[in-house]
Each structure stands twice: as C-alpha cells, then as structure tokens.
Amino acid sequence: MGFPLTRRSFLNFFLGAAAFVVSACTAPVRRLFGPIPQDSRAILEAATWRLVPSDEHPGAREAHVIGYIDKALSLPFYALAKPACWSHRRELERGAKLLESVALRDWGSPFVALASSQQDAVLGYVQGQDLEFFHTLLVLSLEGFLGDPVHGGNRGQAGWQAIGYVPGQPRPGSCGHPAKSHR
Amino acid sequence: MQESFDVLVIGSGAGGGPIACRLAEAGLRVLVLEKGPEYSRAEYVHDEIAIVRRDFFVPSIQDEPHTLVWEDATTSQKTTMGWIACCVGGGTVHMAGYFYRLHPDDFRMRSKYGVLADWPFPYEELEPYYTQVEEEIGVSGASGQNPLEGPRSKPYPLPPVDVHPFSSEIDRSCAKLGLHPFPSPRAILSRPYKGRAACVYCDFCGSYGCEVGAKSSTQEALLPRAVATGRCEVRSRAMVHRIVARGGEAQGVLYFDAEGRERFAGARTVVLSANAIESARLLLASELGGALVGKNLQFSVFSTGRAVYRYAAQKRRQSILRTRHPFLGRSVQDFYFLPELPVPKGGTIRFGFPHANPIFTAMRLAEEVHPPRWGSFLKERMREYFHESRTVEFETFADFLPNPGTYVDLDPEVRDRWGLPVARLHVNQPAHHAEAARILQARGLEILEATEPDEVHPGELSGVTGHLLQGTCRAGKDPADSVLDRCCRLWDARNLYVVDGSFMPTAGGVPSTLTIMANSFRVADLIRQSVGDNRPR
C-alpha cells in the first residue's frame, strides 16, 4: 500500500509511542465520556486559544475549537490515535488542574485571568511536565480547527481559511450522508 | 435453515473479489461472507476526521483489537495494527492503488540466491493472471521504461494517469544518475473504462473511498459482475468465526450475522481471504492447517524522505512548483536488488506528494521540532507549508523477511466483541530491514538532491506497514514446510483454499495487492478445473 503516509505513519506512531501508552484502563468506560466538566472547561478553552491563537488570521476562538472537543468527548468510544483512548477525558481534567496550579504558583492568578504571554509560559512549562495531556490537547485543538464543521469545530470554515486550505470534496452532508462509523 | 452453496468465499477484498467473480461467471453458486458493512459511493466523503481518524474502515480498538508483542517486549499491548479494512471491497476500497508486479526472481529466491524460499510456481504461471487483473479492473501504466520489469504478454490497458509537471524534474534527476524512472502503475482509471468514470484528480485518493468509482476496487470492478450473474450473493456484516471440517474436508462455516445470530452455511468448496492475519486467526481457531499456520508473517519495510522547494528561492521553476496536482507518478526499481547484501534484495522507491490531510499535516509540522511547536509558530509554519513551498516525498518498499520471531497466534486472554480470541502479532525485524531501508533511503535522497531543492530531509527509517500482510499460510511443494499446496489449497483440507496474502512465501519489494488479485484469478481457474463449471441445477 502506498501513500497515504497518514495511515502508515499513523500506525507506526503506535509502535514508536508504545513506551508512552498507558496500560489498558480497567475503569468502566461509561464513566469516562461526556462533555468536558465545567470546572475544567474555561481553562481548556483558554488553552486552546493559545495553542491556535488568533492573529491576522482566525484561531481556535473563532473556529470554536472547544465545541469540537465537547462533542468529540461525548462520543462513546471516541478514538484518537492511540490505544488507551478512553483516558482522554481524565487527561484533560488532570491537565486543566495542572495548568491552574502552575498559573497560581508562578503568576498568582487563575489561568484564565493571565495575559496571553503568561498563559504561553504556563503552557510551555506544562508541555514538559505532562506530555500526554499536552499532546491530547494539541491534537484535539487541531482536529477542532481543521476538521469538517459537521464535527463541531472549524466554525464557518475559519480554520481552513486561516491556513488557506481548500477542503476535499465531497464533504459530509453534501450528499445527504454525514460519514459515520460502521459501529 | 441450512444454506448450501458451491463456493463460500470469506472476505470480499483483493483475494475474495476476483475468485468470487470468476467462479460465479463460470456457473457456480457463490456466497461471499464479508465481516464489514457495505458502503455506498455516497458515503465516500473526504472528511479526514470521520474517515481517517475515527475508524471508518477499520474496527475500533475497543471492539476488535489485535495484540502486539513487539520485538523483545515481554507483554502484549492492544493495537489496531494489522487491520486493512472491514467493508465490502476490503482494502481495495481505500488503497492508493500502487499496482506493481513482482519480479520473476521473487518467485525463486532460494534456487537462485540460496536465501528465503521458492514459490511453488514461477512468475510465468502468474503472468497471464497479472494481465487479466490489469485488463479486467483497469490498471493505468506504461511498460518499457523499467529494466527490472518482468516479461509482459500485453501492454497496460490504460495509459498512465496524468501527472504533475515536476515529474519531468524527477526524470531529469534520475537520468543524471543513470537511473530508470517509470510511471507508477495505478489501479485507477486514467480514461473512462468498461462503463466506469475516469479519475477526477481529487487529491484524496489513499485512505478514502472513491466517490466517482475510478479507483479499481473489487467493489467497483468485480463484485457487481459476480452479483449480476444471479449466482453470487455478497452478504455483509457476516463474521465467520469457525470453518467446520470433518475428516479432512471443510463442510462450511459458522458465522454471526448482522443481528448477532449464529448461522451455518455449507459449501463444497471454501475460499478464505480475510487477510494474512485474520485468515491465520480463523484457521487457528478452527484447528485447521497444521503447525505452520501463522508462521512466516511478513509486512513491508518502508523508509521515507522529502525535499522542500521554496517558491521565493526557485524563481525559474516557480510556476511548475506552484501547480496543484495530486500525482507525481514516478517510481524507480534500479535498486530492487542489492547484490552487496547477504539477502540481495532492495526494493522500490516511489516519489509522490505528501497526503493532503490538513490535521495530519499540522501534527507533522508541529512535531518537526522537539518539543512540538504550537501557537503562532505552528500557524506560520502551516501557511509556509501550504503557500510558500512545495514538498516532494518518497517512500520505499522492501521485503519483510520471514523469520521465526514474526508470526500470528491466538491471544490467550483478549477477546473481541463476539467473545472470540483475537490475533496476537509477534514482530521481530532481522538486521536486513534496517540495511535495505537505509540504502534505499539514501538512493532516494540522492535523487531528490539532484533536483536542486532548498532542503532535503530523511524521514522514517525501517518502519513497518501493517497494511501489507503476507506469509502466514505459506504455499509450497512439501507439506513439511508449507500450509498450502501450489493451488493454495490446505494440505489437510482438500476443498479449503486461502487466497489473500497468506500464501506468499516471499513478500517482494512492492505492495502485494496486484499479486494477491492475480493469484486469486489463478486459483479460480484451478478450482474450476477441479470441480467443473456450469453444474446443472
């Protein structure tokens, strides 16, 4: 099978990342999906606004990336590019707590109240402390920025416009069938 | 209610499709049992999240994992590695469709070079079937430029697909180095053919289904013919979990239907084609085939590299570089053999463009540096990538050598959603892989360097692709060292055939899809000779 490297690198990523994979989660799956818990939401939303900032082009704010993350995490068995996929919600909660504690420790303010450059400093630090959380949030932010709007993000195609990307046709819904899992 | 057929085919992909078509047209009553659903063209949207990132074509790891013991690991981990596609048409629905033939020497590595294993039949026996596949499903290409290609009885039925103007730069670079680039043969229609539309160059080929039917999947090109005979049914969402055999003869299969009810279907002949991992799994679960089932599992070894051309710096060629076109369409097989290595095999170098998927691209750009970039740095990098430069890539295909450390067995603990033991993969890579991949990568980088880019970067080295699966039911002349005879029939069940990549004693330095389809047509002829055509009903 030739290209896409998408799939091959995608799969090879498993093997390369095998060292980081969390061992099989034994908690019942039903407790682990649902929208982002309220107390983490504002922090994570602010974080996405820094991961994909608004500059002369739209960013995560305009694209409503947090809406994508909410919707994605509400899917039962939401799968990212790694095996222990039901741990994402826990990762995000853990990461939000870490962002908040570092913000208070280093800047004496809640994360959402910090200036952008201060939030960037906190994120840079947390990237080194919790690789898994940071990776998950970055991937979800990029999915929410550049995925088709039917999935809850990339509002008004703001993300595609921000990078000048022309989406592939046909798009889901354009032929009356949103693409859905075979499950 | 008991059902009974002439032929049962398990799997509707590259192995199952051709044989179902040929046998139904020959007058036999055929039931194809396909585990996955049947998608329509309307569902083949180009939505990266739904199709690529959320298990559209492959089972989710919660429902149907494989498990993996990687090299020296002492425990296994759940993985999605080794799934190709679960749907009517199998992997041929979403493949990028690079359809190279094997080289004649791939069939006789032991007798010619004293290494690996011989096939129980030569290239010459498979050649007419390669031609049949190319003609019947529509493969676009041009012969006569690749000195490594084997003999052909007929030219390609369709000319090569249209390509990006930069392909002439690859040609020029190869000429400087004394190499022989040739158009990458594709299972994609370059012209309207047999009632199907030609490619529209949408830029979303690999990983996605084709919404216009130009990709020559078994779903588009063969299964409709089979069904049109009135003698073939393709039953989707049918999970075969056991081949029932008695006294060395397969009687039929037990399967779970779409509602989860267990049913039995009987047949005079059973053809298994669920991919080399899943077919081995089914034979192991059915206690058929003997001690070698699952052994000699082979993937494909790959390496990559890329070159970047900045528009601002490449004034003379800026207009060519700015052109948008999905296909670069050049391959090089001058290094298919590497006589300097103990196993003198190299492989194929294929030049193309990175996939258009934006989320995948964004992550790749983020991870170009460590720690990964984000924020304005990442947005800037993305704009630069999409608007200020052109990137050309290559990937290489090299033989995965069969070895005692790479095989499939049944996981003793992990079960799938039907409660069945899942396939456990054991993977070990002989030293040859890194050597061959390193050499091919270096040759690929040299070719790119000769095109005068602004940057050249090696990419992955000695990666293993889980999409190309071979070897687990080796075909051979001697039952002591094979699972199948030269007809791809089990030695210990004389009406049970395996026609996916399982049969291949060697994998070769090319994707195996075309070879699997050709062999499927070949086995169909052998079954026809063995059971007779046009049985009166």
Contacts between the chains, C-beta under 8 A, distances in Angstrom:
chain1	res1	chain2	res2	distance
A	1	B	84	7.9
A	1	B	91	7.0
A	1	B	95	5.6
A	1	B	96	6.5
A	1	B	98	7.4
A	1	B	206	7.6
A	1	B	300	7.9
A	1	B	465	6.5
A	1	B	467	4.0
A	1	B	468	5.6
A	1	B	511	5.3
A	1	B	513	7.2
A	2	B	95	7.9
A	2	B	96	4.3
A	2	B	97	7.6
A	2	B	98	3.9
A	2	B	184	7.7
A	2	B	206	6.5
A	2	B	350	6.0
A	2	B	352	7.2
A	2	B	395	6.7
A	2	B	511	6.4
A	3	B	96	5.1
A	3	B	205	7.9
A	3	B	206	4.8
A	3	B	352	5.5
A	3	B	354	7.9
A	3	B	355	5.8
A	3	B	393	7.9
A	3	B	395	6.8
A	4	B	52	7.8
A	4	B	96	6.6
A	4	B	206	3.9
A	4	B	207	4.6
A	4	B	355	3.9
A	4	B	357	7.0
A	4	B	360	7.9
A	5	B	304	6.8
A	5	B	354	6.6
A	5	B	355	5.9
A	5	B	360	8.0
A	5	B	393	7.2
A	5	B	395	6.9
A	6	B	52	5.8
A	6	B	206	7.3
A	6	B	207	5.4
A	6	B	355	4.8
A	6	B	357	5.3
A	6	B	360	4.8
A	7	B	52	7.2
A	7	B	206	7.5
A	7	B	207	5.6
A	7	B	467	6.6
A	8	B	302	6.6
A	8	B	395	7.8
A	8	B	463	6.8
A	8	B	465	4.8
A	8	B	467	6.9
A	9	B	360	7.9
A	9	B	364	7.6
A	9	B	460	7.0
A	9	B	463	7.7
A	10	B	52	7.8
A	10	B	360	7.5
A	11	B	80	7.2
A	11	B	81	5.6
A	11	B	465	7.1
A	11	B	466	5.0
A	11	B	467	7.7
A	12	B	460	6.6
A	12	B	463	4.6
A	12	B	464	7.1
A	12	B	465	7.7
A	14	B	79	5.8
A	14	B	80	7.3
A	14	B	81	6.3
A	15	B	68	7.8
A	15	B	70	6.2
A	15	B	81	7.3
A	15	B	464	7.2
A	18	B	70	6.1
A	18	B	73	7.7
A	18	B	77	6.3
A	21	B	77	6.1
A	24	B	78	6.3
A	29	B	62	7.4
A	50	B	374	7.9
A	50	B	375	6.1
A	51	B	374	4.9
A	51	B	375	6.4
A	51	B	378	8.0
A	52	B	374	7.7
A	52	B	375	7.5
A	52	B	378	7.4
A	52	B	379	6.7
A	53	B	375	5.6
A	53	B	376	5.6
A	53	B	379	7.2
A	55	B	376	5.8
A	55	B	379	6.8
A	57	B	379	6.8
A	57	B	383	7.8
A	59	B	379	7.5
A	77	B	60	5.9
A	77	B	62	5.2
A	77	B	63	7.9
A	78	B	54	7.9
A	79	B	53	7.9
A	79	B	54	6.0
A	79	B	55	5.6
A	79	B	60	5.5
A	79	B	61	6.7
A	79	B	62	7.8
A	80	B	53	7.6
A	81	B	53	7.1
A	83	B	61	5.2
A	83	B	65	7.5
A	83	B	77	6.7
A	83	B	78	4.9
A	83	B	79	6.3
A	83	B	80	7.5
A	85	B	61	7.0
A	85	B	62	7.7
A	86	B	62	7.7
A	120	B	375	6.5
A	123	B	374	7.6
A	127	B	371	5.4
A	127	B	372	7.8
A	127	B	374	7.9
A	128	B	371	6.7
A	135	B	372	7.6
A	138	B	363	7.7
A	138	B	366	6.5
A	138	B	372	6.8
A	138	B	374	5.9
A	139	B	359	8.0
A	139	B	363	6.5
A	142	B	359	5.3
A	142	B	362	4.6
A	142	B	363	6.3
A	142	B	366	7.6
A	143	B	49	6.0
A	143	B	53	6.9
A	143	B	359	5.5
A	145	B	362	7.7
A	146	B	48	7.7
A	146	B	358	4.3
A	146	B	359	4.9
A	146	B	362	6.1
A	147	B	47	7.7
A	147	B	48	6.5
A	147	B	49	4.2
A	147	B	359	6.3
A	148	B	47	4.8
A	148	B	48	7.5
A	148	B	49	6.2
A	148	B	50	7.5
A	150	B	47	7.4
A	151	B	49	5.2
A	151	B	50	7.5
A	160	B	358	7.3
A	162	B	379	6.8
A	163	B	358	7.0
A	163	B	379	7.1
A	163	B	382	4.6
A	163	B	383	5.8
A	163	B	386	5.7
A	164	B	383	6.6
A	164	B	386	5.8
A	164	B	387	5.6
A	165	B	358	5.2
A	165	B	386	6.2
A	167	B	46	7.4
A	168	B	46	3.1
A	168	B	47	7.9
A	168	B	48	7.8
A	168	B	202	6.4
A	168	B	203	6.5
A	168	B	204	4.3
A	168	B	208	7.9
A	168	B	356	6.7
A	169	B	46	6.3
A	169	B	202	6.9
A	170	B	44	8.0
A	170	B	45	5.1
A	170	B	46	6.5
A	170	B	211	5.7
A	171	B	45	6.1
A	171	B	46	6.9
A	171	B	47	6.5
A	172	B	45	4.6
A	172	B	47	4.6
A	172	B	50	6.2
A	174	B	45	7.3
A	175	B	42	4.6
A	175	B	45	7.0
A	176	B	42	7.0
A	177	B	40	7.9
A	177	B	42	5.1
A	177	B	43	5.5
A	177	B	45	7.4
A	178	B	50	7.5
A	179	B	43	6.1
A	179	B	45	4.8
A	179	B	47	5.0
A	179	B	50	3.7
A	179	B	51	5.9
A	179	B	56	6.4
A	180	B	50	6.9
A	181	B	50	7.6
A	181	B	54	6.2
A	181	B	55	6.0
A	181	B	56	6.3
A	181	B	60	7.6
A	182	B	36	6.4
A	182	B	37	4.7
A	182	B	55	8.0
A	182	B	56	6.9
A	182	B	86	7.2
A	182	B	87	7.0
A	183	B	55	7.9
A	183	B	60	6.8
A	183	B	63	6.8
